[in-house]
Structures are given as structure tokens and as C-alpha cells.
Amino acid sequence: MKKTYEEMGSENFAVQKKVRISKDGCIKIPVSLEEDQDALFIKTEWEYRLIPLVPDVKRVYIEVTTKCNFSCITCIRSSWQDELAHMEWGTFENILSNLKDLPNLESVHFGGFGEPMMHPRIFDMLKAVKGLGLNVEMITNGSYLSEKNIRQLIDLELDTLFTSLDSPDEEEYNEIRQGADFFDVFQNVANLQAIKREQKSTKPELGIEFVAMKKNFSRLPKLVRMAWDLNASQVIVTNLMPYHESMKDEIVYDIDDTGCLFGLESLLTSVMAYMSNMKFRTERYCKFVSDKSLCINYQGNVSPCYALMHAYQCYVYGRKKQMHPFYVGNVNEKKLSEIWMDSGYVNFRHTVKQFHFPSCTDCKSLDGCNYTDSNEMDCWGNSPTCAECLWARRIIACP
């Protein structure tokens, strides 16, 4: 039977009630809808929108340190002036107490832009968060995976451990990961898997992250085979974000990725690896906002995503861009739930979810436009702007 427009509409919306909006912007809600629920009322050129103010954070990223024992030219730390320091224990305790106030929280990821295992109390941190019954992940460069540390990670039942491996070849890996030794790191990862088998443990699951660039991209199938042999549960392939001028011509996200990139090796690669886009596309989607995530840096500053955690320079298609941090609060001054429900932050997430930003990278007026010199503002008035975010293009990926 053919349905009316009204009938189809009622199926698409759980609640349909008329409200009255006065000239001064006040909303008059019918008695049947009145509840003790705060909401943000947004009026735009096209619509009215009510957004419930609830502490529905699902994922938290914690940067416990900005220190690292490697000096990789591919790292953001090659283009910033931030302090190299560990998170203070008092800051972590504030985070820990705040996590308990987030009823929808599912997972906590220890990462950011430093080596988490350099923090002198990293195991205390992991154990404390695991004690909340949450899924806990960590990313590491693999150099601190001694037998003692491996056994501690297994004992506290860390859920997932990501290791950065940018090449399966010793010489190439050591060139990219300056200060690293390929065989030491590979043996550490192999030992992790061996000790897990010995203890009949499935945790932590092993994930491998690969940063694709011209000098290593052709070796990706070999790395995937290595990950298969190591019984890794996943491989994340992200593109290089050049933070140093010497790396700006190493990008590979300008190739046709619709065919078989690696010939006969393509099937295994596509099955084993989560591939970022290797081609610039129109669609934009913020994983951080959609997953209801937030990031906390080593000082306790809260940002919406990784890209807005620090001040640094990067190169987008060879163009130099200054990135400024965007902090929506600090856990040493305010509760996470309050920061999350702050009207400015809520409105920012709404804007990002709708992705109401210009597309600077393929704009016909790009040449000569100084808005693209930084992320401070765009020509639509957004500040900060996500107009050139490569995470949103799914060119850059994070665990």
C-alpha cells in the first residue's frame, strides 16, 4: 500500500512534536516533552537544531609524554617548539577521576606524540584505567618491549598494542626511524607474540601501523606478510604528513588507488591492511567527532582531535601551513564532562559533523589565498578551520 509523506516521515523520526520558537529565541516545548534535560539550541541560516547536552564521550586519547628515544624525520616533533616532558601524576589522577564520570566511555588509547613507555609510571596508568573496566590500547615504537615489560603488559591484560613499523627492511627502517634498530624492534615484537603463546594469552592483540611514503610504499606487501607471520590482528596504513620540508615530496596520496596497486600481492594486502585513501576525494568525515572522542595532551589540555593538540608546521601538497592548537579546556581546571558539554565545544562538533567548511585543497581560488597559510580561520568564518584536514579525507589515519 502506498504510504503518505506524513507516514513515511513518522517512520524516520523517533519523536515528532511541534514546538514554538518566540522572536527572542525562546523555545516553548509541550508538557509531554518536558524533561530535566539541558540542550543547546542552534539557529542557522537553514535550520533550528536542539542538541542534548550529555556526557556521551566514548573514546579518550591520552598523551602521557612528548619525549621519545627516536628522532624520526617523519615525526611532528621535528617541526614544533613544545616542551619535551612527561605528564605529571596529579594531571593523570584528575583524568582518572574524570573518566569515572563518563557513563558511555568504552576505550582509552595511550598515544599522542611521544613514546608512552618512556613515562616512569606508564604501567600504573594502564593498570588504573584497566581497573575501570575499559578497553585499553597503547601505541609504541617497540624499543621498550623487554621481556619484563612484555610480561607486565600481558599480566595487566592490555587489550591492544600498536607498534610502528614503517618498513620490513633493515636499512630502510633505520633510515626512517632515526635512532632505531630494526632487528631489535622486530625481535621485541616477535618475543611479545611468543610469550603470549607461552602463557596462552590472546592479549594484548598486536596491531601494526605503517606510514606510507615514496621510499617505502612498494614494500608494503612484504610488511603485510611479515605482519601475517607475526599473527598481527590488524595493519593500519596511513599516509605521511610531512612536518619537515625535506619530506614534502615523499607523499603518495596522489595515485590511483582504485585498481590492484601491488599486482598479485594486492589481495593479501587488502585483506590484512586497513588502507587509508591514496587519492584525494570529495567526501569528508571526522572519525574523532563521529566516534565521540577527545584528546588530552601531556599538560591536561583537551582537544577535539590529534591535529589540534599542538602548534606545529606541516606541508599540504607542498604548501607550508602553520597549525595552531585548539584547547577546549584543561582537566586540571574543569571536569571532562563539563568540557565536553560546553556550548562552544558542542557547536564545534556539530559544525564538524556537518562538515560545514570550504574545501581549500581543490578550490579554484587556492592560488593567492592566504587563509590556507594556517588553520586560524577560513573564508566561511570558521575558527579554527578543518578545511584542509587530511584526517577528514581519510588520507591520514590513527588507531
C-alpha positions as CSV (number, residue, x, y, z in Angstrom):
1,M,0.0,0.0,0.0
2,K,1.3,3.4,-0.9
3,K,2.3,5.5,2.1
4,T,1.7,9.2,2.6
5,Y,4.5,11.6,3.0
6,E,3.5,12.1,6.7
7,E,3.5,8.4,7.3
8,M,7.0,7.9,5.9
9,G,8.2,10.9,7.9
10,S,6.9,9.5,11.1
11,E,9.0,6.3,10.5
12,N,12.2,8.3,10.1
13,F,11.9,10.2,13.3
14,A,11.5,8.6,16.7
15,V,9.7,11.7,18.1
16,Q,7.8,14.3,16.2
17,K,6.4,17.1,18.2
18,K,5.8,20.7,17.3
19,V,7.4,23.4,19.3
20,R,7.0,27.2,19.3
21,I,10.0,29.5,19.0
22,S,9.5,33.1,20.0
23,K,11.1,36.1,18.5
24,D,13.7,36.2,21.3
25,G,14.8,32.7,20.5
26,C,13.0,31.0,23.5
27,I,11.7,27.5,22.8
28,K,8.3,26.6,24.2
29,I,8.1,22.8,24.5
30,P,4.8,20.9,25.0
31,V,4.3,19.5,28.5
32,S,4.6,15.9,27.2
33,L,8.2,16.6,26.2
34,E,9.4,18.4,29.2
35,E,12.3,16.6,31.0
36,D,15.2,17.5,33.1
37,Q,17.5,17.6,30.1
38,D,19.7,20.5,29.1
39,A,20.1,21.1,25.3
40,L,21.9,23.6,23.1
41,F,19.6,25.5,20.7
42,I,21.3,26.3,17.4
43,K,19.8,28.6,14.8
44,T,21.4,28.7,11.4
45,E,20.5,30.1,8.1
46,W,18.8,26.8,7.2
47,E,17.5,25.2,10.3
48,Y,16.9,25.1,14.0
49,R,18.5,22.3,15.9
50,L,18.3,21.1,19.5
51,I,21.4,19.2,20.7
52,P,21.1,17.4,24.0
53,L,23.9,18.2,26.4
54,V,25.0,14.7,27.6
55,P,28.5,13.4,28.7
56,D,28.4,10.8,25.9
57,V,32.2,10.5,25.3
58,K,33.0,7.0,24.0
59,R,36.8,7.2,23.5
60,V,39.6,9.1,25.1
61,Y,43.2,9.6,23.8
62,I,45.8,10.3,26.4
63,E,49.3,11.7,25.6
64,V,51.4,10.8,28.7
65,T,54.6,12.2,27.3
66,T,56.1,14.2,24.5
67,K,59.5,12.6,24.9
68,C,60.8,9.9,22.6
69,N,64.1,8.0,22.2
70,F,63.9,8.1,18.4
71,S,64.4,11.2,16.2
72,C,62.3,10.4,13.2
73,I,62.2,13.0,10.4
74,T,58.6,11.9,9.8
75,C,57.5,12.9,13.3
76,I,55.6,16.1,14.2
77,R,58.3,16.7,16.9
78,S,60.6,17.8,14.1
79,S,58.6,21.0,13.5
80,W,57.4,22.2,16.9
81,Q,58.8,24.1,19.8
82,D,56.8,22.4,22.6
83,E,58.4,21.2,25.8
84,L,59.6,17.6,25.9
85,A,58.1,16.4,29.2
86,H,56.1,13.7,30.9
87,M,52.6,14.1,32.2
88,E,52.5,14.9,35.9
89,W,50.9,12.3,38.1
90,G,48.5,14.8,39.5
91,T,47.2,15.5,36.0
92,F,46.7,11.8,35.3
93,E,44.8,11.4,38.6
94,N,42.5,14.2,37.5
95,I,41.9,12.4,34.2
96,L,41.3,9.1,36.0
97,S,38.7,10.5,38.3
98,N,37.0,12.3,35.4
99,L,36.8,9.1,33.4
100,K,34.5,7.6,36.0
101,D,32.0,10.4,35.3
102,L,31.6,9.4,31.6
103,P,28.9,6.7,31.5
104,N,29.3,5.9,27.8
105,L,33.1,5.6,27.8
106,E,34.3,2.4,26.1
107,S,38.0,2.8,25.4
108,V,41.1,4.7,26.3
109,H,44.1,4.9,24.0
110,F,47.6,5.9,25.3
111,G,49.5,7.6,22.5
112,G,49.8,11.1,21.2
113,F,53.2,12.4,20.0
114,G,55.7,10.7,22.3
115,E,56.7,7.3,23.3
116,P,54.3,6.2,26.1
117,M,56.6,3.6,27.5
118,M,59.1,6.2,28.5
119,H,56.8,7.5,31.2
120,P,58.2,6.2,34.5
121,R,54.6,5.3,35.7
122,I,53.1,4.0,32.5
123,F,52.2,0.7,34.0
124,D,50.5,2.3,36.9
125,M,48.5,4.4,34.4
126,L,47.5,1.4,32.3
127,K,46.5,-0.7,35.4
128,A,44.5,2.2,36.8
129,V,42.4,2.6,33.6
130,K,42.0,-1.1,33.2
131,G,40.6,-1.1,36.7
132,L,37.7,0.9,35.5
133,G,36.7,-1.9,33.2
134,L,37.6,-0.1,30.0
135,N,39.2,-1.3,26.8
136,V,42.8,0.0,26.9
137,E,45.2,0.4,24.0
138,M,48.7,1.8,23.6
139,I,51.0,2.6,20.7
140,T,54.7,2.2,21.0
141,N,57.8,2.3,18.8
142,G,58.7,-1.2,20.1
143,S,62.1,-0.4,21.6
144,Y,60.9,-0.7,25.2
145,L,59.4,-4.2,24.8
146,S,61.8,-6.0,27.0
147,E,60.7,-9.4,28.4
148,K,59.9,-7.8,31.8
149,N,57.8,-5.2,30.2
150,I,56.0,-7.6,27.9
151,R,55.0,-9.8,30.8
152,Q,53.7,-6.8,32.7
153,L,51.5,-5.8,29.7
154,I,50.2,-9.4,29.5
155,D,49.5,-9.5,33.2
156,L,47.5,-6.3,33.3
157,E,45.6,-7.5,30.2
158,L,46.3,-4.6,27.9
159,D,43.7,-5.1,25.1
160,T,45.7,-3.9,22.1
161,L,49.3,-2.8,21.5
162,F,50.1,-1.0,18.3
163,T,53.7,-0.9,17.0
164,S,55.0,1.4,14.4
165,L,56.9,-0.4,11.6
166,D,57.5,1.7,8.6
167,S,59.4,-0.9,6.6
168,P,60.2,-4.6,6.6
169,D,63.8,-3.9,5.5
170,E,66.6,-3.0,8.0
171,E,68.4,-0.3,6.1
172,E,65.2,1.5,5.1
173,Y,63.6,1.2,8.5
174,N,66.7,2.6,10.3
175,E,66.8,5.5,7.8
176,I,63.2,6.4,8.5
177,R,63.2,5.7,12.3
178,Q,66.4,7.5,13.2
179,G,67.9,6.2,16.4
180,A,66.1,2.8,16.0
181,D,67.4,-0.6,15.2
182,F,65.1,-2.8,13.0
183,F,66.2,-6.1,14.4
184,D,65.9,-5.1,18.0
185,V,62.3,-3.8,17.4
186,F,61.3,-6.8,15.3
187,Q,62.7,-9.3,17.8
188,N,60.8,-7.4,20.6
189,V,57.6,-7.8,18.7
190,A,58.3,-11.4,18.0
191,N,59.0,-12.0,21.7
192,L,55.7,-10.4,22.6
193,Q,53.9,-12.9,20.4
194,A,56.0,-15.9,21.7
195,I,55.4,-15.0,25.4
196,K,51.7,-14.7,24.7
197,R,51.7,-18.2,23.2
198,E,53.7,-19.5,26.2
199,Q,51.2,-18.0,28.6
200,K,48.2,-19.0,26.4
201,S,47.1,-15.4,26.3
202,T,45.4,-13.6,23.5
203,K,46.1,-10.1,24.9
204,P,47.4,-7.7,24.1
205,E,46.4,-8.1,20.4
206,L,49.1,-6.9,18.1
207,G,48.4,-4.0,15.7
208,I,51.0,-2.6,13.3
209,E,51.0,0.9,11.9
210,F,52.7,1.7,8.6
211,V,53.4,5.3,7.4
212,A,53.3,5.2,3.6
213,M,55.7,7.4,1.6
214,K,57.5,7.1,-1.7
215,K,60.6,5.4,-0.2
216,N,58.7,2.6,1.4
217,F,55.3,2.2,-0.3
218,S,56.4,-0.6,-2.7
219,R,57.5,-2.7,0.4
220,L,54.0,-2.7,1.9
221,P,53.1,-6.2,0.7
222,K,56.3,-7.5,2.3
223,L,55.4,-5.8,5.6
224,V,51.9,-7.3,5.4
225,R,53.4,-10.7,5.0
226,M,55.6,-10.1,8.0
227,A,52.6,-8.9,10.0
228,W,50.8,-12.1,8.9
229,D,53.7,-14.2,10.1
230,L,53.7,-12.3,13.4
231,N,50.0,-13.1,13.8
232,A,49.1,-9.4,14.0
233,S,45.4,-8.7,14.3
234,Q,45.5,-5.6,12.1
235,V,47.7,-3.4,10.0
236,I,46.8,0.3,9.7
237,V,48.3,2.1,6.6
238,T,48.4,5.8,7.0
239,N,49.9,8.4,4.7
240,L,52.8,10.6,5.5
241,M,52.0,14.0,6.9
242,P,55.2,16.0,6.0
243,Y,56.3,18.0,9.0
244,H,59.7,18.9,7.6
245,E,60.4,20.5,4.2
246,S,62.7,17.6,3.2
247,M,59.7,15.2,3.3
248,K,57.2,17.3,1.4
249,D,57.9,15.4,-1.9
250,E,57.6,12.0,-0.3
251,I,53.8,11.9,-0.3
252,V,52.0,9.1,-2.2
253,Y,48.4,10.3,-1.7
254,D,48.1,11.4,-5.3
255,I,48.0,8.0,-7.0
256,D,45.1,6.0,-8.5
257,D,44.1,3.5,-5.7
258,T,41.1,2.0,-7.5
259,G,43.0,-0.9,-9.1
260,C,45.5,-3.5,-8.0
261,L,48.3,-1.4,-6.5
262,F,50.5,-4.4,-5.9
263,G,49.6,-6.9,-8.6
264,L,49.3,-10.5,-7.2
265,E,50.1,-9.2,-3.7
266,S,47.0,-6.9,-3.7
267,L,44.6,-9.4,-2.3
268,L,46.5,-10.2,0.9
269,T,47.3,-6.5,1.3
270,S,43.7,-5.5,1.1
271,V,42.5,-8.3,3.4
272,M,45.2,-7.7,6.1
273,A,45.6,-3.9,6.0
274,Y,43.2,-1.0,6.7
275,M,44.2,1.2,3.8
276,S,43.8,5.0,4.0
277,N,42.8,6.8,0.8
278,M,45.7,7.1,-1.6
279,K,43.8,9.6,-3.6
280,F,42.3,13.0,-2.7
281,R,38.5,12.6,-2.7
282,T,35.5,14.9,-2.1
283,E,33.9,13.0,0.8
284,R,34.9,14.3,4.3
285,Y,34.3,12.6,7.6
286,C,35.8,13.2,11.0
287,K,36.4,9.9,12.8
288,F,37.2,11.7,16.1
289,V,33.8,13.5,16.2
290,S,31.8,10.6,14.8
291,D,33.4,8.2,17.4
292,K,32.7,10.8,20.1
293,S,36.4,11.0,21.0
294,L,38.5,13.6,22.7
295,C,42.3,14.0,23.1
296,I,44.2,15.1,26.2
297,N,47.8,16.2,25.9
298,Y,50.6,15.8,28.4
299,Q,49.6,19.1,30.1
300,G,46.0,18.1,30.6
301,N,44.7,20.3,27.7
302,V,41.7,18.8,25.9
303,S,41.5,19.0,22.1
304,P,38.9,17.6,19.7
305,C,41.5,15.6,17.8
306,Y,45.2,14.8,17.3
307,A,45.6,17.5,14.7
308,L,44.7,20.2,17.2
309,M,46.8,19.1,20.1
310,H,50.0,21.1,19.4
311,A,51.5,24.0,17.5
312,Y,53.5,22.8,14.5
313,Q,54.2,23.3,10.8
314,C,53.2,20.8,8.1
315,Y,53.1,20.7,4.3
316,V,49.8,20.1,2.4
317,Y,50.6,19.2,-1.2
318,G,53.9,21.0,-0.8
319,R,52.4,24.2,0.7
320,K,53.6,25.2,4.2
321,K,50.9,25.5,6.8
322,Q,51.1,26.7,10.4
323,M,48.9,24.7,12.7
324,H,47.7,26.2,16.0
325,P,46.3,24.1,18.8
326,F,42.7,24.3,19.8
327,Y,42.1,23.7,23.5
328,V,38.5,23.4,24.8
329,G,39.5,23.1,28.4
330,N,42.0,21.6,30.9
331,V,41.4,18.6,33.2
332,N,43.3,20.4,36.0
333,E,40.7,23.2,35.9
334,K,37.5,21.6,34.8
335,K,35.8,18.3,34.7
336,L,35.9,16.3,31.4
337,S,32.1,16.0,31.4
338,E,31.7,19.8,31.7
339,I,34.3,20.4,29.0
340,W,32.5,18.0,26.7
341,M,29.1,19.7,27.2
342,D,30.5,23.3,26.9
343,S,28.3,25.0,24.3
344,G,31.3,26.2,22.2
345,Y,32.7,22.7,22.0
346,V,29.2,21.2,21.3
347,N,28.7,23.7,18.5
348,F,32.2,23.0,17.1
349,R,31.5,19.2,17.0
350,H,28.1,19.9,15.3
351,T,29.9,22.0,12.6
352,V,32.5,19.3,12.0
353,K,29.9,16.6,11.8
354,Q,28.0,18.5,9.2
355,F,31.5,19.4,7.7
356,H,30.4,23.0,7.1
357,F,33.9,24.0,5.9
358,P,35.2,25.1,2.5
359,S,37.3,22.6,0.5
360,C,40.5,24.6,0.2
361,T,42.8,22.0,-1.3
362,D,40.8,21.8,-4.6
363,C,39.4,25.3,-4.5
364,K,39.8,27.3,-7.8
365,S,40.9,30.3,-5.7
366,L,43.6,28.5,-3.8
367,D,46.5,30.3,-5.5
368,G,47.0,33.6,-3.7
369,C,44.6,32.8,-0.8
370,N,46.3,33.4,2.5
371,Y,43.6,31.6,4.5
372,T,45.5,28.4,3.8
373,D,48.6,29.7,5.5
374,S,47.3,28.5,8.8
375,N,44.3,26.8,10.5
376,E,43.3,30.0,12.3
377,M,40.3,30.8,10.1
378,D,38.7,30.1,6.7
379,C,36.8,32.2,4.2
380,W,33.5,30.9,5.7
381,G,34.4,32.4,9.1
382,N,35.2,29.1,10.9
383,S,37.9,29.4,13.6
384,P,39.7,27.1,13.9
385,T,39.1,25.7,10.5
386,C,39.2,22.0,9.5
387,A,39.0,22.9,5.8
388,E,42.3,21.2,4.9
389,C,42.2,18.3,7.4
390,L,43.7,15.2,5.8
391,W,42.3,13.0,8.6
392,A,38.8,14.0,7.4
393,R,39.8,13.0,3.8
394,R,40.8,9.6,5.3
395,I,44.3,10.2,4.0
396,I,45.8,10.2,7.5
397,A,44.6,7.5,9.9
398,C,45.1,6.9,13.6
399,P,44.4,3.8,15.7
